[in-house]
Amino acid sequence: MRFVCRNFGLSDLPRCGLTPQEAPLEVLLLDIEAELSLWEHGREVWREQHFPVAELAHHLARWLRSPEAGREDFALDSMQAEQGLLRFVNSDEGWRVGSVLTPDFWTSPVSWGVLATQIKQLDGAVREGVAAMGIEPTFLSEP
């Protein structure tokens, strides 16, 4: 299992006349979007075109730092979309990834170590994409 982020963009900042440097944290988190896909066994199994990847990276960083990481499920509680837009659920067989947008789809189970590695790689990809847009990605780690 692996995540792929591409085609980063700002959805509303330019239209609102804001620069990334002047935008409040919550606006910046929602405005940076990218195509997010999930790959399993060499094929794409899930994709969302305009996913709030900065918000996802921000919440995942907080979750990984929390005592609940590796023990409690994660559901993206987005400010702009339905809760569970992306979720990680622990089962007897391992961790599975799913979305409320495709309720019947779940990835094959993976160990916590594999999931944590993929989350960290996703975080790195989002940081690279944000930096390539000329925005300092340190805001992704803010509490």
C-alpha positions in Angstrom: 0.0 0.0 0.0 1.2 3.5 -0.8 -0.2 7.0 -1.2 0.5 9.2 -4.2 0.0 13.0 -4.2 0.3 15.1 -7.4 -1.1 18.2 -9.1 -0.9 20.5 -6.1 -2.8 23.8 -6.2 -4.4 26.6 -4.3 -8.1 26.6 -4.7 -9.2 30.0 -3.4 -6.3 32.1 -2.0 -5.6 33.9 -5.3 -9.2 34.6 -5.9 -9.6 36.0 -2.4 -6.6 38.2 -2.8 -4.6 36.5 -0.1 -1.0 35.2 -0.2 0.0 32.0 1.6 2.0 34.2 4.0 -1.0 36.2 5.1 -3.6 33.4 5.2 -4.7 32.1 8.6 -3.7 28.5 9.3 -7.2 27.1 8.8 -7.5 28.8 5.4 -4.1 27.5 4.3 -4.9 24.0 5.4 -8.1 23.9 3.4 -6.8 25.7 0.4 -3.9 23.5 -0.5 -5.3 20.6 -2.5 -3.9 17.8 -4.6 -4.9 14.6 -6.3 -4.5 11.9 -3.7 -4.5 8.2 -4.7 -4.0 5.0 -2.9 -2.1 2.2 -4.6 -2.1 -1.5 -3.7 -0.2 -4.3 -5.4 0.9 -1.9 -8.2 -2.5 -0.6 -9.1 -4.6 2.4 -8.2 -7.5 1.4 -6.0 -8.8 4.8 -4.8 -8.4 8.4 -6.0 -9.8 11.8 -5.1 -9.1 14.7 -7.4 -9.2 17.8 -5.1 -8.2 16.4 -1.7 -7.3 18.7 1.2 -3.8 17.2 1.5 -2.4 19.9 3.7 -5.2 19.4 6.2 -4.7 15.7 6.0 -1.0 15.9 6.6 -1.6 18.3 9.5 -4.1 16.0 11.3 -2.0 12.9 10.6 1.1 14.6 12.1 -0.9 15.4 15.3 -2.3 11.8 15.4 1.2 10.2 15.0 2.4 12.4 17.9 -0.5 11.4 20.1 -0.6 8.4 22.6 -3.5 7.0 20.5 -1.4 6.4 17.4 -1.2 2.7 16.6 -4.0 1.9 19.0 -7.1 4.0 18.0 -8.6 4.5 14.6 -8.1 7.7 12.6 -10.8 9.5 10.6 -10.1 12.8 8.9 -12.4 15.3 10.5 -12.2 17.9 7.7 -13.4 21.4 8.0 -14.6 21.2 4.4 -15.8 17.7 3.9 -17.6 14.8 5.5 -15.9 13.2 8.5 -14.2 10.0 7.4 -13.1 11.3 4.0 -10.1 9.2 4.7 -9.9 6.7 7.6 -7.5 4.2 9.1 -9.2 1.4 11.0 -7.5 -1.4 13.0 -8.9 -4.8 12.6 -7.9 -8.3 13.8 -5.9 -8.7 10.6 -4.2 -5.3 10.6 -4.8 -1.7 9.6 -7.1 -1.0 6.7 -7.7 2.3 4.8 -11.1 3.4 3.6 -13.3 6.4 2.8 -16.9 7.3 3.5 -17.0 8.2 -0.2 -16.6 4.5 -1.1 -18.1 2.8 2.0 -17.7 -0.8 0.6 -14.0 -0.3 -0.2 -11.2 -1.2 2.2 -7.5 -1.9 1.5 -5.9 -5.2 2.4 -4.7 -5.2 6.0 -1.2 -4.0 6.8 0.8 -3.9 10.0 1.1 -0.7 12.1 4.7 -0.4 10.9 3.7 -0.4 7.2 0.9 2.1 7.8 3.1 4.5 9.9 5.8 4.4 7.2 3.3 5.2 4.5 1.9 8.1 6.5 5.4 9.5 7.0 6.0 9.2 3.2 2.7 10.9 2.5 3.7 13.7 4.9 7.0 14.1 3.0 5.3 14.2 -0.3 2.8 16.9 0.9 5.7 18.9 2.3 7.6 18.7 -1.0 4.5 19.7 -2.9 3.8 22.7 -0.6 7.5 23.8 -0.8 7.4 23.5 -4.6 4.5 26.0 -4.5 6.8 28.5 -2.7 5.1 28.0 0.7 7.2 27.1 3.8 5.6 23.7 5.0 6.4 24.2 8.7 2.7 25.2 9.3 1.8 21.5 8.7 3.3 20.6 12.1 1.6 23.4 14.1 -0.6 22.2 17.0 
